[in-house]
């Protein structure tokens, strides 16, 4: 294997902005910032969500960012800042690096992800456990 996931994570974290859950929480009410939840829909339903976060499954991220894609989502062309997160910070580190490489800026991700956010006692909304 040329590169394992740890090397990819180390490379991503060396090139992207990483913020603590508390630092990210300070941006929650900022109208110029969009939180991007990369978790699987089952994780969101089971564990809840950060209020106001946009849900973007990791598999569609590149297609939603690229304005040339038929799947492009206009909020990615809004000129706003983006805070990515997943459950533990691995997927969001790689996604933030990818978004940055695609030219999306400014971008950052939450160290420790949603798990660290909840552990810090920051605001969450319940998921839809009925699904």
N, C-alpha and C positions, 0 to 999 in steps of 0.2 A: 504494500500500500504506500503510495507516494506521500499522502498526508492523512493523518487520522483526525478525528473530530477535535481532540484537544489542541492540536496544532492550528487547526482552522479557527477555533475559539480564541486562542492566544493572539493570532494575527488580527482577528476582527477587533478584539478588545484593545489592541495597541493602536488602532486607527480610528476608533469611533469615540464619541463622548458617552461616558457612562455616568449615570446619576443615581444617587441613593433614593429609596422610596420617599424619604422625607423631602428631598430636593424636588422630586417629581410632583409630590403633593402640592408644593407651592405653585405649580403651573396648572393645576386642575381647573381653576377658575379663569385662567388666561384665555381670552377669546382668540388669541393668535396661536394657540397650541392645540393640536389634535392628538389624543391618545389612541394608539393602534394596538388592539388586542389580537395577538397572533395565535391564540390557543384554539384547539379543536372545539367545534360547537358543543360536544359532550362535556368538555371541561368547563366551559362557560355555564352551561345548564346546571351542572353538578355543584360548581364551586362559587358561582356568582361572578360579578364584574365590577370594574372600576366605573363609577358613575360617569356617563357621557362618552365612554370609550367607543370607538368604531371597531366593529369586529371584521377582521380581514384574515381569512384562513391563509396560512403560510404558503400553501400551494398556488394561490392566486396573486400573491403580492406583486411580482414583477409585471404581470399582465395588467393589474389595476393601476400601477404607477405610470407605465409607459403610455403617453398620449397617442402613440401610433397604434396601440393595441385596440382591437374591437371591444375589449373588456375594460378599458380605461375608466376610472372613477374620477370625476371632476374634483373631488375634495383633495386629491393628491396634487392638483395643479393650482391650489388655492393660494400659494405663497406663504402658508403658515408653517410653523414648526411642528415636528412630529416626535412623539415619545412612544417608542415601541416597547412592548412587554409580552412575555409568555408566562408559563408557570414558574420556571426557575432561572430564566435569563440566558439560556443557551440558544434557543431558537431566535430570540429577539436580538442577541448579539450578531448572529449571522445575518439576520434580516436587515438589521440596521446598516451593517457593512454593505450589503447588496444594494439597499436603497441609496446609500451614499455614493457607491460606485456608479449608480444609474444617474446621479446628478440631483437627487432629492436633497434639499438642504433648507434649514438645519434639521438634523436628525440626532437622536440619542436613544439610549435604552436604559431600562431600570435594572440596576444590579439586584440579582436575586428574584426578579420578576414578581408576579402576582403573589407568590408564596411569601416573599419578604414584605410586600405591601400589606398583606393581611396580618402578618406577625407584628408589624409596627402599629397596628390598630388604626390604620387609615380607612377612609370611607369605602364601603362596598355596597353593592346592591345584590339582592338574592338572584340566583339563577332560576331557570324554569325547570324544576326537577320533575315535572309531569311528563316531559318528553322521554 
